[in-house]
Amino acid sequence: MVILSGQQSKSILGWLLYDVASSGYILLIPSVAYAVYYRQVVCGGTQDCDARWAAVTSLSLLLAGLLAPLLGAIADLGYLRYRIFVLTTGLCCVATASLYWVQPGALIWGSLIFILAQVAYACSASLYDSYLPLLAPAHRLGQLSGLGWGLGYLGGLLCFALSYSWLRGGLGEANLLTYRLTFVAVGGFYLLVALPAFAWLPRQGAGASMPLAQLTPLAYQQVFQTLRRWQERPPIFQFLMGYYLLSDGLVTIGSFIAIYLQTQFGLEMSKILRLTLLFNAIAIPTTLGAGYLSQRYSAFRLLKVIVALWVGLVLLIGFGRHPSTPLLIAIGLGLVSGSTQSLCRGLFAQFVPPQQSSELFGFHALVGKISAMAGPLVFGVTSTVTGNQRLAMLMLLPFFLLGGWVLLGLRDAIQASPESLES
């Protein structure tokens, strides 16, 4: 554990609590509660609803990915990281609570509000991640990232406990009004637990005052200059390519697994919620453990194990038919989901110059979000055309294999050219 004193200790605590705050949103909105509500109630539960949800998810990720580097460059150049971070977080909380007013059949309204929440969340998350290299030395980044991600699952459990009584009644017409209270609770939980981050995360030092109309073109120039000079930082862009592929499979499974368990195994919402609880309970110690192990062993050795587990998990999802399969899936996801993302976040933070951290973590978000478009589209189109969700899940296997291969190749690139990290 990273133990400091004074203002930096408060900054780290606020940063960790923000992971707790935002995890309630990630657990219950795009992955479980709203995903199922959108497919079954808003869309009507027809076969084409997989493709509709995939399209909405992909569009939100595209918009978020395109905005994140620009907002990051604006934050770096205009010393506005803290203000934009607070603004986008607040916008996500309000949009999440507004999902309460999405009625059955309201496809346009239900899609627009979800997209707004997702875009705001993704932009705030990339700015939040960009604080990481400012809060700890390089050898502690993996540990701090794992600690944040692990505690984040605790936030998911707390938000889950808060909402369980409303969700367990399922999607019957008599329970819909109560079910939608979950969206208000998640938005309120997110905002309340994020307040320490608003209070304690460092503001950037005073820079030259510049109107947004002048700052935005400069930010565009900065982003394009970074892209043109990608050869000067090969580890960063090789990491982003590998993360692009790995994130594709990971986000798609997260977006569709609740729907998949409902349609393939006939699970009721109460059973899905219990499996979600189990997933979070397992993810907390495994993610914390991955952060600890990253200080004792090579992050690439851990990554090799995690990729192998993902391959086995995808095969289990695609071929498993035994009644115990949903339980095994929940356990498997708990072992690898948080560990993968926290390990990658800590690894990327080692490559990032602090003075450009908001912009480069914006590219990290860009890759994570745009890459995650392909997976949902592959799943949605395959499921709609073939009517076979199992085949759609197996189509995600190449994303994990190729992503792992690219990221593991980064180890050789760093060993061959360690000075590239200083470029």
Order of alpha helices (4+ residues) and beta strands (2+ residues): alpha-alpha-alpha-alpha-alpha-alpha-alpha-alpha-alpha-alpha-alpha-alpha-alpha-alpha-alpha-alpha
